[in-house]
Amino acid sequence: MACAAPMGQREAVTRANRSLSTFCAKEACGPTKLIKAQRMKDRWLVDYENGARFYGVMVDRGGNTQVSVWDKNPNPTRP
């Protein structure tokens, strides 16, 4: 039985794009921009942003994804 090749950056970003698109179809994220993709042991972390939030998509070696969201300004000043 042959082993599968490790996932490369291009495949991780493709999977992350699909996952974020599915997430944003429900959450109305607005336009996002890819910031970076970095390998973390046997997974990839793909980062995106828009005007108000950061989005991180973790892609494991099996192709499963998990989206996390952070506000850029979690404590806005109140008038």
N, CA, C and O atoms as a CHARMM CRD file, in Angstrom:
* protein
*
  316
    1    1 MET  N      0.84400  -1.17500   0.00000 PROA 1      0.00000
    2    1 MET  CA     0.00000   0.00000   0.00000 PROA 1      0.00000
    3    1 MET  C      0.89200   1.24200   0.00000 PROA 1      0.00000
    4    1 MET  O      1.81800   1.33600   0.80600 PROA 1      0.00000
    5    2 ALA  N      0.63300   2.16700  -0.86800 PROA 2      0.00000
    6    2 ALA  CA     1.43600   3.37900  -1.00300 PROA 2      0.00000
    7    2 ALA  C      0.95400   4.46000  -0.04500 PROA 2      0.00000
    8    2 ALA  O     -0.22800   4.53400   0.28900 PROA 2      0.00000
    9    3 CYS  N      1.88400   5.28700   0.38600 PROA 3      0.00000
   10    3 CYS  CA     1.53900   6.42100   1.25200 PROA 3      0.00000
   11    3 CYS  C      1.18900   7.62500   0.38100 PROA 3      0.00000
   12    3 CYS  O      1.76600   7.83000  -0.68600 PROA 3      0.00000
   13    4 ALA  N      0.25200   8.39600   0.85400 PROA 4      0.00000
   14    4 ALA  CA    -0.10500   9.62200   0.13100 PROA 4      0.00000
   15    4 ALA  C      0.99300  10.65700   0.34800 PROA 4      0.00000
   16    4 ALA  O      1.59900  10.71800   1.41800 PROA 4      0.00000
   17    5 ALA  N      1.23700  11.45000  -0.65500 PROA 5      0.00000
   18    5 ALA  CA     2.23000  12.51600  -0.53800 PROA 5      0.00000
   19    5 ALA  C      1.71600  13.57700   0.42200 PROA 5      0.00000
   20    5 ALA  O      0.50700  13.78500   0.52600 PROA 5      0.00000
   21    6 PRO  N      2.62200  14.25200   1.12600 PROA 6      0.00000
   22    6 PRO  CA     2.18900  15.32000   2.02000 PROA 6      0.00000
   23    6 PRO  C      1.46600  16.42100   1.23600 PROA 6      0.00000
   24    6 PRO  O      1.76000  16.66900   0.06700 PROA 6      0.00000
   25    7 MET  N      0.53200  17.06000   1.89900 PROA 7      0.00000
   26    7 MET  CA    -0.22000  18.13600   1.26000 PROA 7      0.00000
   27    7 MET  C      0.69000  19.34200   1.07300 PROA 7      0.00000
   28    7 MET  O      1.40700  19.74700   1.98900 PROA 7      0.00000
   29    8 GLY  N      0.65000  19.90300  -0.11800 PROA 8      0.00000
   30    8 GLY  CA     1.43000  21.09600  -0.40700 PROA 8      0.00000
   31    8 GLY  C      0.63400  22.35800  -0.13600 PROA 8      0.00000
   32    8 GLY  O     -0.56200  22.30600   0.15200 PROA 8      0.00000
   33    9 GLN  N      1.31200  23.49200  -0.23300 PROA 9      0.00000
   34    9 GLN  CA     0.68000  24.77800   0.04700 PROA 9      0.00000
   35    9 GLN  C     -0.47900  25.05700  -0.89800 PROA 9      0.00000
   36    9 GLN  O     -1.52800  25.53000  -0.46100 PROA 9      0.00000
   37   10 ARG  N     -0.31200  24.77700  -2.16900 PROA 10     0.00000
   38   10 ARG  CA    -1.37000  25.06300  -3.14400 PROA 10     0.00000
   39   10 ARG  C     -2.65500  24.30700  -2.79900 PROA 10     0.00000
   40   10 ARG  O     -3.74200  24.88400  -2.83200 PROA 10     0.00000
   41   11 GLU  N     -2.53100  23.02300  -2.47100 PROA 11     0.00000
   42   11 GLU  CA    -3.71600  22.23300  -2.12000 PROA 11     0.00000
   43   11 GLU  C     -4.33800  22.74400  -0.82400 PROA 11     0.00000
   44   11 GLU  O     -5.56200  22.82300  -0.71800 PROA 11     0.00000
   45   12 ALA  N     -3.51300  23.09000   0.16000 PROA 12     0.00000
   46   12 ALA  CA    -4.03400  23.60600   1.42900 PROA 12     0.00000
   47   12 ALA  C     -4.80800  24.90500   1.21300 PROA 12     0.00000
   48   12 ALA  O     -5.88300  25.08600   1.78600 PROA 12     0.00000
   49   13 VAL  N     -4.27800  25.80300   0.39700 PROA 13     0.00000
   50   13 VAL  CA    -4.95600  27.07400   0.12500 PROA 13     0.00000
   51   13 VAL  C     -6.26200  26.82000  -0.63200 PROA 13     0.00000
   52   13 VAL  O     -7.26700  27.47700  -0.35600 PROA 13     0.00000
   53   14 THR  N     -6.26500  25.89500  -1.56600 PROA 14     0.00000
   54   14 THR  CA    -7.48600  25.56200  -2.30900 PROA 14     0.00000
   55   14 THR  C     -8.56100  25.04800  -1.36000 PROA 14     0.00000
   56   14 THR  O     -9.71500  25.47100  -1.43400 PROA 14     0.00000
   57   15 ARG  N     -8.18500  24.14300  -0.47600 PROA 15     0.00000
   58   15 ARG  CA    -9.15400  23.61100   0.49900 PROA 15     0.00000
   59   15 ARG  C     -9.62900  24.70100   1.46100 PROA 15     0.00000
   60   15 ARG  O    -10.81000  24.75800   1.80400 PROA 15     0.00000
   61   16 ALA  N     -8.71400  25.55700   1.89300 PROA 16     0.00000
   62   16 ALA  CA    -9.08000  26.65400   2.79000 PROA 16     0.00000
   63   16 ALA  C    -10.03500  27.63300   2.10100 PROA 16     0.00000
   64   16 ALA  O    -10.98800  28.11000   2.71800 PROA 16     0.00000
   65   17 ASN  N     -9.78100  27.93100   0.82000 PROA 17     0.00000
   66   17 ASN  CA   -10.68000  28.81800   0.06300 PROA 17     0.00000
   67   17 ASN  C    -12.09600  28.26400   0.03200 PROA 17     0.00000
   68   17 ASN  O    -13.06300  28.99000   0.26100 PROA 17     0.00000
   69   18 ARG  N    -12.20700  26.96700  -0.25400 PROA 18     0.00000
   70   18 ARG  CA   -13.53600  26.34100  -0.30000 PROA 18     0.00000
   71   18 ARG  C    -14.21500  26.39500   1.05800 PROA 18     0.00000
   72   18 ARG  O    -15.40000  26.71300   1.15400 PROA 18     0.00000
   73   19 SER  N    -13.46400  26.08500   2.10500 PROA 19     0.00000
   74   19 SER  CA   -14.02400  26.08900   3.44900 PROA 19     0.00000
   75   19 SER  C    -14.47500  27.48900   3.85900 PROA 19     0.00000
   76   19 SER  O    -15.55400  27.65000   4.42800 PROA 19     0.00000
   77   20 LEU  N    -13.65700  28.49700   3.57500 PROA 20     0.00000
   78   20 LEU  CA   -14.02700  29.86300   3.91800 PROA 20     0.00000
   79   20 LEU  C    -15.23600  30.32500   3.10700 PROA 20     0.00000
   80   20 LEU  O    -16.09700  31.02900   3.63500 PROA 20     0.00000
   81   21 SER  N    -15.31200  29.94300   1.84600 PROA 21     0.00000
   82   21 SER  CA   -16.47100  30.29400   1.02100 PROA 21     0.00000
   83   21 SER  C    -17.75300  29.71000   1.60100 PROA 21     0.00000
   84   21 SER  O    -18.78000  30.38500   1.65400 PROA 21     0.00000
   85   22 THR  N    -17.69200  28.46000   2.03500 PROA 22     0.00000
   86   22 THR  CA   -18.85800  27.81200   2.65500 PROA 22     0.00000
   87   22 THR  C    -19.22300  28.52300   3.95200 PROA 22     0.00000
   88   22 THR  O    -20.39900  28.78300   4.20900 PROA 22     0.00000
   89   23 PHE  N    -18.22800  28.83700   4.76500 PROA 23     0.00000
   90   23 PHE  CA   -18.45900  29.54100   6.02600 PROA 23     0.00000
   91   23 PHE  C    -19.09100  30.90600   5.77500 PROA 23     0.00000
   92   23 PHE  O    -20.05100  31.28200   6.44800 PROA 23     0.00000
   93   24 CYS  N    -18.55200  31.64600   4.80800 PROA 24     0.00000
   94   24 CYS  CA   -19.02800  33.00200   4.53500 PROA 24     0.00000
   95   24 CYS  C    -20.40000  33.02100   3.85400 PROA 24     0.00000
   96   24 CYS  O    -21.08700  34.04300   3.88900 PROA 24     0.00000
   97   25 ALA  N    -20.80200  31.93000   3.24800 PROA 25     0.00000
   98   25 ALA  CA   -22.15000  31.85400   2.67900 PROA 25     0.00000
   99   25 ALA  C    -23.19200  31.92800   3.79200 PROA 25     0.00000
  100   25 ALA  O    -24.31600  32.37700   3.56700 PROA 25     0.00000
  101   26 LYS  N    -22.81600  31.48500   4.99100 PROA 26     0.00000
  102   26 LYS  CA   -23.72900  31.50600   6.14200 PROA 26     0.00000
  103   26 LYS  C    -23.53700  32.74800   7.00400 PROA 26     0.00000
  104   26 LYS  O    -24.49100  33.22700   7.61800 PROA 26     0.00000
  105   27 GLU  N    -22.32200  33.27400   7.05700 PROA 27     0.00000
  106   27 GLU  CA   -21.97800  34.36300   7.96400 PROA 27     0.00000
  107   27 GLU  C    -21.86800  35.74100   7.31100 PROA 27     0.00000
  108   27 GLU  O    -21.70500  36.73300   8.02200 PROA 27     0.00000
  109   28 ALA  N    -21.95100  35.83500   6.00600 PROA 28     0.00000
  110   28 ALA  CA   -21.82700  37.10100   5.27500 PROA 28     0.00000
  111   28 ALA  C    -20.55000  37.85600   5.66900 PROA 28     0.00000
  112   28 ALA  O    -20.62000  38.93200   6.26300 PROA 28     0.00000
  113   29 CYS  N    -19.40900  37.29700   5.34100 PROA 29     0.00000
  114   29 CYS  CA   -18.10900  37.86400   5.71300 PROA 29     0.00000
  115   29 CYS  C    -17.72500  39.08500   4.88700 PROA 29     0.00000
  116   29 CYS  O    -16.98100  39.94400   5.36200 PROA 29     0.00000
  117   30 GLY  N    -18.21500  39.16900   3.68100 PROA 30     0.00000
  118   30 GLY  CA   -17.74900  40.21000   2.77600 PROA 30     0.00000
  119   30 GLY  C    -16.48900  39.73900   2.08000 PROA 30     0.00000
  120   30 GLY  O    -16.05200  38.60900   2.29700 PROA 30     0.00000
  121   31 PRO  N    -15.89700  40.58100   1.24900 PROA 31     0.00000
  122   31 PRO  CA   -14.69700  40.16900   0.52400 PROA 31     0.00000
  123   31 PRO  C    -13.51900  39.95000   1.47700 PROA 31     0.00000
  124   31 PRO  O    -13.29100  40.74500   2.38900 PROA 31     0.00000
  125   32 THR  N    -12.78600  38.87500   1.25700 PROA 32     0.00000
  126   32 THR  CA   -11.60900  38.56800   2.06500 PROA 32     0.00000
  127   32 THR  C    -10.38200  38.49700   1.17900 PROA 32     0.00000
  128   32 THR  O    -10.47600  38.28700  -0.03100 PROA 32     0.00000
  129   33 LYS  N     -9.21700  38.67800   1.81300 PROA 33     0.00000
  130   33 LYS  CA    -7.94900  38.64900   1.09200 PROA 33     0.00000
  131   33 LYS  C     -7.03100  37.64000   1.77800 PROA 33     0.00000
  132   33 LYS  O     -6.91200  37.63100   3.00300 PROA 33     0.00000
  133   34 LEU  N     -6.38400  36.79000   0.97800 PROA 34     0.00000
  134   34 LEU  CA    -5.41000  35.84000   1.50600 PROA 34     0.00000
  135   34 LEU  C     -4.19000  36.60000   2.01100 PROA 34     0.00000
  136   34 LEU  O     -3.62600  37.43400   1.30300 PROA 34     0.00000
  137   35 ILE  N     -3.79300  36.30200   3.24000 PROA 35     0.00000
  138   35 ILE  CA    -2.62500  36.95400   3.83100 PROA 35     0.00000
  139   35 ILE  C     -1.40200  36.04400   3.73000 PROA 35     0.00000
  140   35 ILE  O     -0.36500  36.45200   3.20600 PROA 35     0.00000
  141   36 LYS  N     -1.52100  34.80600   4.23200 PROA 36     0.00000
  142   36 LYS  CA    -0.39100  33.88000   4.19300 PROA 36     0.00000
  143   36 LYS  C     -0.87100  32.46200   4.48000 PROA 36     0.00000
  144   36 LYS  O     -1.96700  32.24200   4.99600 PROA 36     0.00000
  145   37 ALA  N     -0.02200  31.52000   4.13100 PROA 37     0.00000
  146   37 ALA  CA    -0.23200  30.11300   4.46500 PROA 37     0.00000
  147   37 ALA  C      1.06500  29.61300   5.08100 PROA 37     0.00000
  148   37 ALA  O      2.14600  29.80300   4.52300 PROA 37     0.00000
  149   38 GLN  N      0.94600  28.97700   6.22900 PROA 38     0.00000
  150   38 GLN  CA     2.15600  28.47800   6.87900 PROA 38     0.00000
  151   38 GLN  C      1.95200  27.04600   7.34800 PROA 38     0.00000
  152   38 GLN  O      0.88800  26.67400   7.84400 PROA 38     0.00000
  153   39 ARG  N      2.99200  26.26500   7.17900 PROA 39     0.00000
  154   39 ARG  CA     2.95800  24.87100   7.59900 PROA 39     0.00000
  155   39 ARG  C      3.23400  24.81400   9.09700 PROA 39     0.00000
  156   39 ARG  O      4.15900  25.45200   9.59900 PROA 39     0.00000
  157   40 MET  N      2.41800  24.04100   9.79400 PROA 40     0.00000
  158   40 MET  CA     2.58000  23.84300  11.23400 PROA 40     0.00000
  159   40 MET  C      2.56400  22.33600  11.49200 PROA 40     0.00000
  160   40 MET  O      1.50100  21.72800  11.61600 PROA 40     0.00000
  161   41 LYS  N      3.75200  21.74800  11.56900 PROA 41     0.00000
  162   41 LYS  CA     3.92700  20.30400  11.68600 PROA 41     0.00000
  163   41 LYS  C      3.24500  19.61500  10.50800 PROA 41     0.00000
  164   41 LYS  O      3.71200  19.74200   9.37600 PROA 41     0.00000
  165   42 ASP  N      2.14900  18.88500  10.74600 PROA 42     0.00000
  166   42 ASP  CA     1.49200  18.17000   9.64400 PROA 42     0.00000
  167   42 ASP  C      0.19600  18.85000   9.20400 PROA 42     0.00000
  168   42 ASP  O     -0.64900  18.22300   8.56500 PROA 42     0.00000
  169   43 ARG  N      0.03600  20.14100   9.54900 PROA 43     0.00000
  170   43 ARG  CA    -1.15700  20.89900   9.15900 PROA 43     0.00000
  171   43 ARG  C     -0.73400  22.21400   8.52200 PROA 43     0.00000
  172   43 ARG  O      0.43200  22.60500   8.57400 PROA 43     0.00000
  173   44 TRP  N     -1.70800  22.88600   7.92200 PROA 44     0.00000
  174   44 TRP  CA    -1.49600  24.21200   7.34700 PROA 44     0.00000
  175   44 TRP  C     -2.43300  25.19200   8.02300 PROA 44     0.00000
  176   44 TRP  O     -3.58900  24.86200   8.28900 PROA 44     0.00000
  177   45 LEU  N     -1.95300  26.38900   8.30400 PROA 45     0.00000
  178   45 LEU  CA    -2.78800  27.49200   8.76700 PROA 45     0.00000
  179   45 LEU  C     -2.80100  28.52600   7.65000 PROA 45     0.00000
  180   45 LEU  O     -1.76100  29.06200   7.26800 PROA 45     0.00000
  181   46 VAL  N     -3.99400  28.79600   7.13500 PROA 46     0.00000
  182   46 VAL  CA    -4.15600  29.75200   6.03700 PROA 46     0.00000
  183   46 VAL  C     -4.91900  30.95100   6.59600 PROA 46     0.00000
  184   46 VAL  O     -6.03400  30.80600   7.09700 PROA 46     0.00000
  185   47 ASP  N     -4.31300  32.13400   6.50900 PROA 47     0.00000
  186   47 ASP  CA    -4.88200  33.35000   7.09200 PROA 47     0.00000
  187   47 ASP  C     -5.46300  34.26900   6.01700 PROA 47     0.00000
  188   47 ASP  O     -4.89200  34.44300   4.94100 PROA 47     0.00000
  189   48 TYR  N     -6.61300  34.84500   6.34800 PROA 48     0.00000
  190   48 TYR  CA    -7.31100  35.79900   5.48200 PROA 48     0.00000
  191   48 TYR  C     -7.71100  36.98300   6.33800 PROA 48     0.00000
  192   48 TYR  O     -7.70600  36.90300   7.56600 PROA 48     0.00000
  193   49 GLU  N     -8.06000  38.09300   5.68100 PROA 49     0.00000
  194   49 GLU  CA    -8.60600  39.24200   6.40200 PROA 49     0.00000
  195   49 GLU  C     -9.57300  40.00000   5.51200 PROA 49     0.00000
  196   49 GLU  O     -9.55700  39.88100   4.28600 PROA 49     0.00000
  197   50 ASN  N    -10.41700  40.78700   6.17300 PROA 50     0.00000
  198   50 ASN  CA   -11.21500  41.79900   5.48800 PROA 50     0.00000
  199   50 ASN  C    -11.14100  43.04100   6.35700 PROA 50     0.00000
  200   50 ASN  O    -10.29600  43.10400   7.25000 PROA 50     0.00000
  201   51 GLY  N    -11.97800  44.01200   6.13400 PROA 51     0.00000
  202   51 GLY  CA   -11.88800  45.26600   6.87400 PROA 51     0.00000
  203   51 GLY  C    -12.04700  45.14000   8.37300 PROA 51     0.00000
  204   51 GLY  O    -11.45300  45.92200   9.11500 PROA 51     0.00000
  205   52 ALA  N    -12.82800  44.18100   8.84300 PROA 52     0.00000
  206   52 ALA  CA   -13.13700  44.10400  10.26400 PROA 52     0.00000
  207   52 ALA  C    -12.60500  42.86200  10.97300 PROA 52     0.00000
  208   52 ALA  O    -12.50000  42.85400  12.19900 PROA 52     0.00000
  209   53 ARG  N    -12.26700  41.80800  10.22000 PROA 53     0.00000
  210   53 ARG  CA   -11.93500  40.54100  10.87200 PROA 53     0.00000
  211   53 ARG  C    -10.74500  39.83000  10.23100 PROA 53     0.00000
  212   53 ARG  O    -10.38500  40.06100   9.07700 PROA 53     0.00000
  213   54 PHE  N    -10.15800  38.95500  11.04200 PROA 54     0.00000
  214   54 PHE  CA    -9.16900  37.99700  10.56900 PROA 54     0.00000
  215   54 PHE  C     -9.84500  36.62900  10.54100 PROA 54     0.00000
  216   54 PHE  O    -10.65200  36.31700  11.41700 PROA 54     0.00000
  217   55 TYR  N     -9.52300  35.82400   9.55200 PROA 55     0.00000
  218   55 TYR  CA   -10.04800  34.46600   9.43300 PROA 55     0.00000
  219   55 TYR  C     -8.86800  33.51600   9.32100 PROA 55     0.00000
  220   55 TYR  O     -7.98500  33.70900   8.48500 PROA 55     0.00000
  221   56 GLY  N     -8.85300  32.49700  10.15700 PROA 56     0.00000
  222   56 GLY  CA    -7.82400  31.47400  10.08100 PROA 56     0.00000
  223   56 GLY  C     -8.47500  30.15400   9.71600 PROA 56     0.00000
  224   56 GLY  O     -9.46800  29.76000  10.32800 PROA 56     0.00000
  225   57 VAL  N     -7.93100  29.47500   8.73200 PROA 57     0.00000
  226   57 VAL  CA    -8.45800  28.17100   8.34600 PROA 57     0.00000
  227   57 VAL  C     -7.34900  27.14900   8.55900 PROA 57     0.00000
  228   57 VAL  O     -6.29900  27.21100   7.91900 PROA 57     0.00000
  229   58 MET  N     -7.59500  26.20800   9.46500 PROA 58     0.00000
  230   58 MET  CA    -6.65800  25.12300   9.72300 PROA 58     0.00000
  231   58 MET  C     -7.02400  23.96700   8.80200 PROA 58     0.00000
  232   58 MET  O     -8.17300  23.52800   8.77200 PROA 58     0.00000
  233   59 VAL  N     -6.04200  23.47900   8.05300 PROA 59     0.00000
  234   59 VAL  CA    -6.25400  22.36600   7.12900 PROA 59     0.00000
  235   59 VAL  C     -5.36600  21.22400   7.60600 PROA 59     0.00000
  236   59 VAL  O     -4.14200  21.35400   7.62400 PROA 59     0.00000
  237   60 ASP  N     -5.98600  20.08700   7.99800 PROA 60     0.00000
  238   60 ASP  CA    -5.16700  18.96500   8.45500 PROA 60     0.00000
  239   60 ASP  C     -4.74400  18.10100   7.27500 PROA 60     0.00000
  240   60 ASP  O     -5.20300  18.30500   6.15100 PROA 60     0.00000
  241   61 ARG  N     -3.87600  17.14500   7.53300 PROA 61     0.00000
  242   61 ARG  CA    -3.31500  16.35200   6.43500 PROA 61     0.00000
  243   61 ARG  C     -4.34900  15.50300   5.72400 PROA 61     0.00000
  244   61 ARG  O     -4.10600  15.05800   4.60300 PROA 61     0.00000
  245   62 GLY  N     -5.49400  15.26600   6.34100 PROA 62     0.00000
  246   62 GLY  CA    -6.58100  14.53300   5.69800 PROA 62     0.00000
  247   62 GLY  C     -7.48100  15.42600   4.85000 PROA 62     0.00000
  248   62 GLY  O     -8.39600  14.93800   4.18700 PROA 62     0.00000
  249   63 GLY  N     -7.22000  16.74400   4.87000 PROA 63     0.00000
  250   63 GLY  CA    -8.02100  17.68000   4.09000 PROA 63     0.00000
  251   63 GLY  C     -9.17600  18.29400   4.85400 PROA 63     0.00000
  252   63 GLY  O     -9.91800  19.10400   4.29800 PROA 63     0.00000
  253   64 ASN  N     -9.34700  17.92500   6.12600 PROA 64     0.00000
  254   64 ASN  CA   -10.39800  18.51400   6.94700 PROA 64     0.00000
  255   64 ASN  C    -10.01600  19.93700   7.31300 PROA 64     0.00000
  256   64 ASN  O     -8.83700  20.24500   7.48400 PROA 64     0.00000
  257   65 THR  N    -11.01500  20.80500   7.43200 PROA 65     0.00000
  258   65 THR  CA   -10.74600  22.21200   7.71200 PROA 65     0.00000
  259   65 THR  C    -11.56000  22.70300   8.89600 PROA 65     0.00000
  260   65 THR  O    -12.60700  22.14700   9.22800 PROA 65     0.00000
  261   66 GLN  N    -11.05500  23.76000   9.52500 PROA 66     0.00000
  262   66 GLN  CA   -11.76400  24.42400  10.61200 PROA 66     0.00000
  263   66 GLN  C    -11.50300  25.92100  10.49200 PROA 66     0.00000
  264   66 GLN  O    -10.35100  26.35200  10.43000 PROA 66     0.00000
  265   67 VAL  N    -12.57200  26.71200  10.46000 PROA 67     0.00000
  266   67 VAL  CA   -12.46200  28.16400  10.33200 PROA 67     0.00000
  267   67 VAL  C    -12.56900  28.80600  11.71000 PROA 67     0.00000
  268   67 VAL  O    -13.45300  28.46100  12.49400 PROA 67     0.00000
  269   68 SER  N    -11.66500  29.74400  12.00400 PROA 68     0.00000
  270   68 SER  CA   -11.71200  30.54700  13.22200 PROA 68     0.00000
  271   68 SER  C    -11.76900  32.01700  12.80900 PROA 68     0.00000
  272   68 SER  O    -11.19700  32.40800  11.79100 PROA 68     0.00000
  273   69 VAL  N    -12.46900  32.82900  13.61300 PROA 69     0.00000
  274   69 VAL  CA   -12.66000  34.24000  13.28300 PROA 69     0.00000
  275   69 VAL  C    -12.25200  35.09700  14.48000 PROA 69     0.00000
  276   69 VAL  O    -12.59200  34.79400  15.62300 PROA 69     0.00000
  277   70 TRP  N    -11.51600  36.17400  14.19400 PROA 70     0.00000
  278   70 TRP  CA   -11.13600  37.14100  15.22000 PROA 70     0.00000
  279   70 TRP  C    -11.48600  38.53800  14.72300 PROA 70     0.00000
  280   70 TRP  O    -11.23900  38.87100  13.56400 PROA 70     0.00000
  281   71 ASP  N    -12.06000  39.35200  15.60200 PROA 71     0.00000
  282   71 ASP  CA   -12.29500  40.75500  15.27600 PROA 71     0.00000
  283   71 ASP  C    -10.96800  41.49100  15.30500 PROA 71     0.00000
  284   71 ASP  O    -10.12700  41.22500  16.16300 PROA 71     0.00000
  285   72 LYS  N    -10.77400  42.42600  14.36100 PROA 72     0.00000
  286   72 LYS  CA    -9.55000  43.21300  14.35300 PROA 72     0.00000
  287   72 LYS  C     -9.53000  44.19600  15.52500 PROA 72     0.00000
  288   72 LYS  O     -8.46900  44.47700  16.08200 PROA 72     0.00000
  289   73 ASN  N    -10.67300  44.70600  15.88900 PROA 73     0.00000
  290   73 ASN  CA   -10.77500  45.65500  16.98200 PROA 73     0.00000
  291   73 ASN  C    -11.80100  45.11900  17.98500 PROA 73     0.00000
  292   73 ASN  O    -12.96400  45.52100  17.94500 PROA 73     0.00000
  293   74 PRO  N    -11.38700  44.21600  18.88300 PROA 74     0.00000
  294   74 PRO  CA   -12.35300  43.58500  19.77900 PROA 74     0.00000
  295   74 PRO  C    -12.97000  44.52100  20.80900 PROA 74     0.00000
  296   74 PRO  O    -14.03800  44.22200  21.34300 PROA 74     0.00000
  297   75 ASN  N    -12.31500  45.66000  21.10400 PROA 75     0.00000
  298   75 ASN  CA   -12.84300  46.61000  22.09300 PROA 75     0.00000
  299   75 ASN  C    -12.98900  47.98600  21.46600 PROA 75     0.00000
  300   75 ASN  O    -12.21100  48.88900  21.77100 PROA 75     0.00000
  301   76 PRO  N    -13.98200  48.16100  20.58800 PROA 76     0.00000
  302   76 PRO  CA   -14.12600  49.48000  19.96400 PROA 76     0.00000
  303   76 PRO  C    -14.48300  50.53500  21.01000 PROA 76     0.00000
  304   76 PRO  O    -15.18400  50.25900  21.98300 PROA 76     0.00000
  305   77 THR  N    -13.98900  51.73600  20.78600 PROA 77     0.00000
  306   77 THR  CA   -14.32700  52.82500  21.69600 PROA 77     0.00000
  307   77 THR  C    -15.75800  53.24100  21.45800 PROA 77     0.00000
  308   77 THR  O    -16.24400  53.26400  20.32700 PROA 77     0.00000
  309   78 ARG  N    -16.41100  53.56500  22.53500 PROA 78     0.00000
  310   78 ARG  CA   -17.80900  53.97300  22.42900 PROA 78     0.00000
  311   78 ARG  C    -17.91300  55.49000  22.54600 PROA 78     0.00000
  312   78 ARG  O    -17.23300  56.09500  23.37500 PROA 78     0.00000
  313   79 PRO  N    -18.75600  56.10700  21.72300 PROA 79     0.00000
  314   79 PRO  CA   -18.90200  57.57400  21.80600 PROA 79     0.00000
  315   79 PRO  C    -19.58000  58.02100  23.07200 PROA 79     0.00000
  316   79 PRO  O    -19.77100  59.21900  23.28000 PROA 79     0.00000
